[in-house]
Amino acid sequence: MSQMTAPVLRTTPLHSVHAAAGAFFTDADGWRMPLRYSCAPTEHRAVRTSAGIFDLSHMGEIKVTGPGAAAALDRALVGRVSTVALGRSLRTMMVTGAGGVIDVLMVHHVGEHEYMVVSGAGNRKRVVAELARRRDGHACTIDDISTATALITVQGPRTTEMLSGAVESGAGIPAALHPRETGSPTDGGDCGPDVLCGSTLLRRLRRHAAVRATAAGHSVLLARAGCTGEDGFELFCGAEDAVDLWTVITGHAATLPARGRDDDGRPLPVLTPCGLAARESLRLEAGVPLHGHELTESITPWDASAGDAVDLDKPDFIGRRALAVRAGREGAAGTTRLVALIGRGRCAARAGDGVFDLRGRRVGAITSGLLSPTLGRPIALALLAPASPEEPAWATGTTFNVEAAGGRTRPMEVVTAPFYRRTQ
């Protein structure tokens, strides 16, 4: 009898750094990734109060280049990539012909006729194949550069401080930058024509913008993005540069003064390495739908209350006909809406738990749920049937009973997402 062999998990270029830091690992889409380093809620709170650093090198990076690149992406994706200015980014989706979501993508316009498409780790090969298949004669090349690329992201209110010792300069692309304000700090030196020095670039780069930059002596793509609900930057670098870049960022952070103390009175770390568990709780508090939970190939953007991402004014893209039909069926039987729920106590709802109205009628299921480290209360996202054909949205304050697999029920009520929003 042949023995079953466990699948070989891939590791990121930063695996040795995580192992040396004592990380606890997990299998994430075929990758051995840090789940946590110590306590996931502590890592979560570090991002909310100071800053956290994450290794997301398992994500997919696909370069699309050529004079037909924008037109090809317009046909392949639900958003209108051709209107995204140089230096700006677009969060969009790829759907099937029936309108189900293949993946949620970030598209960065990084050069003339050049885009970087960032996919989820588990969907990378599918996205690459679909982009190639959907070119439809448009003159462009599709290159999967994932194995040659590492992705480090720093998130939190002190992110700019953390990166000020690493980011040296970057392209001064007007569309990517906030206007210079009267009385704002001047540029920190002469970094060349059409180039901003690091401190200025970090201060002025818009959210959902990306420019080529230099960090710790390495060429990077610097993007202001993230799904934590905090300010944050993503640095795409060569795989061979990842350890040095991580070391420079964390080394600079170690020279900065700590601010505040944790629940036990100890000084809060300035920069905390964070794993996927903290990333998930931060993502859920920010109310961001995740593929594989709120979005799947059996769920259209409209069924997850994400129809705003779809540009039905585009004349032709894969899935347009099905999505146009679905857009006209809001409130109809068989459709769903994404709803944010909050409970009391310490018992969290989990994905798959049933959601029932107060008459005992099942109206849907939880897609993501946990005990919020910030709020100290259970929070969840759920896909629910429409409240009514005329008014599909559930009113804030509506109470449901959520039933776990063992039959235990707990009340949760509708709130407006996100659960957390930074106010200062």
N, C-alpha and C positions, 0 to 999 in steps of 0.2 A: 504494500500500500504506500503510495507516495505521500509525503508529508507536505502540508500546506506551508508555504513560506510567507512571512510577513512582507508587505510591500516596503520597498526602500524609500524612506522619506528624504526629500531634498532639504538641504540646509542653506541659509543665506550667507553671504560673505561676512556677516557679523556674528556667526554662530559661536566662534571661540570667545568673543567678547561677552556674550550672554552667559556662556557656560562658566567663565571665570567669575562672573558676578553672582553666580548661584541661582540662575533662573530655573524655574520649573517649566518644562516644555509640554507642548501638546501638538497633536496632528491637526493641521489646518490646511485642507485641500491638497494633501500630499506633501506638505512642508512641515518640518519640525521647527515650531515657532515658540517664542517665549509666551507662556500663559500669564505668568506673574513672576516677580522677583522676590517679593515678600508677601505683603497683604494687598490684594487687589483694591479694596476700598481705600487704603492709604494711598496707593498710586493714583486712584481716581481723584482724591481730594488734593493731591499735589498739583494736578493739572488745573483744578479749579482755583487754587490759591497762589501758585507760582508758575511752574512749567514742568512738563514731562517730555521725554524723548522716546520715540518709538522706532522700531525697525519694521518697515513695511515692504521689504525687498521681495516678498513673495508675490506682490501685485504684478500684473502684466503691463508692459510698455510696448506699444506698437507705433512705429514711425510710418506715416503716410506722406509721401512726397511726390511732386510733379505738378504740372499745370492743371491737371484734372483732379487734384486731390480734394479740393473743396466740393466740387460737384459730386464726386464719388461718395464723400461722407454725407452730403445732403441726401443722397439716395439710400444710403445704408442705415442712417440713424433718424430718429424722430425730430431732432432739433435742426435748426437752419445754421449749419456750420459756416456757410459762405458769408454770413453777415458778421461773424466774430472778428473783431479787429486784431491786427497783429499785436501780440502781447497779452491778449485776453483769453479767457477760458470759458468753456461751456459745459455744464453738467447736463447730460442727456442720456438717452437709452437706445439700445438696439432691441427690436421686437421681431417676432416671427410674422409670417404672412397673415396669421390669425390675430395678431395684436398682442400676444403674450410676451412678457419681458424676458429677453435672453440675458441681458446684463445692464447695470447702470454704469455709465462711463463718464470720465472727465476728458474733454478734448482741449488741449493747449495749442494755440496758434503760435508757433515758435519761430517761424521764418517765412520768407516768401515761398508760397506753395509748399509749406512744410507744417505738419501737425504731429503732435504726440497724443495718442489715445491711451488712456490708462484704464485697465479692466480689472475685475476681480481675479484673484489667483485661480480659482476653480474654473473660470470661464475663458481663460486666455486663449487656449487653442481653438475653441469654438468661435470666439470673436475674430481671431486672425483669419480663420477659414471663411467666415461670412463676409468679412471686409473684402477678401480677394474675390469671392464669388459675386459680390454685389457691385463690383467696379463698373460693369456694364459698358465696357469700351472706353471709359474715361482714362486719360493718360496719367497714371500714377503707379507708384510701387508701394507694396505693403511689406514692411520689414519688422519681424518680431525681434526686438532688442532686449527682451526681458532678462535673459541669462547674463548679459553684459552690463546690466544696470542694477544699481542698488537705490533704495528709497529710504531716506531718513526724514522723519517729521518731528518737529518740536511744536508743542501746543501749550497754551496757557497765557495768562495775563502778562507774564514777564518774558515772553518768547523773544521779543526784540532784543532785550538785554542779553539773553542766552546766545544769540547768534551774532552779536556785535563784535565778538572776538574772532569770528570765523569768516563771515561774509566780507570780502574786501572791496568788490566793485561789481557793477552789472550794467546791462544795456539800459540806456535812458529812453525807452520807447514811450512816447507821449500817452498813448491810449492805456498803457499799463499803470500810469502814475496818477496819484492825486495831485491837483495843482499845488504849486508852492504857495504857502500862505504867508501873508505879510507878518513879519515878526518871528517867523519860524527859524529854527537853527540853520545856519549856513552849511553848505556842503563841507565835508571834512577834508578838503584838499583838492588838488587837481588830479583827477583820475582819467583825463583824456576826453577827446571830443565825443559827444553823445554817450558818455559813460558817467554813471553816478557812483560815488564812493559808497562803501557799504552801509554806513550809518544812515545816509540819506535814502538809499534804496530801500532799506528795511522800513523806514518811516513812511515813505511815500507810495510804496507798491500797493495797488488796490487789491481787495479781495477778489478772488477769481481772476487773477492775472498771473502771468508767468514770463520770466525773461531769462536769458542766458547770463550767467554770473560766474564769478570766481570766489571760491570759498576754501580757505586753508591751502591755497595754491592750486586747487583742482578746479577744472571746468565743471559747472553744474547747471542744471535748470532749476531756478528758484521760483516756486509758486506759492502764492498766499492762498491757502485752502485748508480744508479739514472738516471733519464731521463731529467735532467734540462740543460745539457751542462756544468755543473760545477762539481768540486770535491764534493763528498758527501759520507755519511755513513748512513746505515740503521741499526737500533737496534731492533731486535726482542726480546721481553721480555714477562714474564708472565703478563696476564691482570691485576693481582693484584698489580704489581710493576710499572705500567705505570705512574701513577700520581707522585710517588716519583722520578722516573727517569727523567721525564719532568721537575720537579721542580729543581732537582739538576743541570741539564744542563742549564736551563735558569738562575738559581741563579749564577752559575759560570760565565756565559756570562756577567751578570750585573757588575761583578768586572773588566772586561776588558776595556781598553780605546777605545773610539770611534775613527773612522778614516774617514775623509771626511765629506762633508755636502750635503744635498739634494738641490733641485732646489730653495728652499726658504731660503737657508743659514743656516738651522738648522742642528745640528750634526746628522749623520746617526746612527740609532740604531745598536748596535753590533750584536744582534740576534733578528730577527723579526718572530713572529708566522705568518704562511702563510696558506691560504685556497686553495681550489681546483681551484679557478679561476686563481691564480698565477701559480699553478702547470700546468694548461693547457697551458697558454701562454709561460711558460718556455719550456714545452715539444715541442710545435710547433716551437719555435725558434731553438731548438736543432734538428728539423727535424725527430723526432721519430714517426713512425706510431703507431696509437692507435686502439685497437680493438673496433669495433662499428663505426669507422670512416673510416680509410684507410683499415682496415682488418675486414672481416666478413665471415660468412659461405658460402657466394656466391662468395668470392674472394680468389684465391689461393695466396700463397706467391709470385709466379712469377708475378702475375697480380698487385702486389703492390711493385714490384722491390725489393723483399726480398728473392729471390731464394737462396742467399748465405747461408741462415739459414738452408737449407735442405741438408741432406747428402744422396744423391742418391746411394752412394757406400754401404750403409747398405743393407744387403741382404733382410730384410723384416721389414716393419713397416706399420702401418695403413695409407693408402693414397698414398703409394709409387708408385703404378702402374699409378694412375691418374696424379701424379706430374711428373713422368717421361715422360708421353705423353705431358703434358703442357710445360715442359722444352724444348721440341723439336719443339714448335710452336711459338717461339718468333717472333713477327712481324706479325703474322697471324691475319686475320679478327676475331673480337670478343674478342681479348685479350686486356689488358690495361697495362699501365705503371704509376708508381707514379712519379709525376712531382712537383718540387718546383717552385712557382711563387711569384713575388714581384711586387708591384704597386707603384704609387705615390699618393700624397695627403693624406687624412685622412679617406677615406671611405673604410671600410674593406669588403672583400668578405666573404660570409658565406656558410656553408655546404649546398649543394644542388644547388647552383648557377651554371648555365650552362656555359661551356667554349666553345667558337667558334673561328675558325681560321679566318683570315682576308678575306676569301671568304664567310664567313657567315655559314660555315658548322660546326655543333655541333660535337665536338670531345671528350667531356667528361663533368665532373662535379667536383666542389669543394668538398672536403671531410672535410677539416678543414681550418678556416680562421679567422684572427683577425688583429687589428692594433698592430704592434710590439712595446712594450714599450721600447725596447732597440734601435731599428732602427728608430722608428717614422714613419714607412711606413707600408702599408698593406702587409701581407704575407699570403700565403696559400699553402696547399697541394691539389693536384687534381689527379684523376684517368683519364687518357687520352688514346685514341686510339693510336696505334703506329704511329710514324712519317712516316714510310714506311716499307714495308716488308723486305727490304734489310738493312735499318738502323733504327731500331725501336725507338732509343732514340731521343728525341727532342733536338735540338742544343741550347746551352746557348744563350740567347738573342732573341730567337723566341718570337714574340708578339702574344698574344691572346686577345680577348674581352670577359670579364666575365659579364654575364647578371644576375642581381638579379631578384627576383620574380616580382617586379613591372615594369620590362622592362628596367631599367636603366643599361647602360653598362659602363665598365671602362677597360682600357687596363692594362694588366699585362704581364710580360715577364719571361721567363724561367731562373732560376739561379741554381747553384749547391748547394744542401743541404749539411750541415746544414746552416740555415740563420745566426746563431751566433756560433762562436768558440772562446774560450778563447785563447788569444795569449801570456799571461804572468801569 
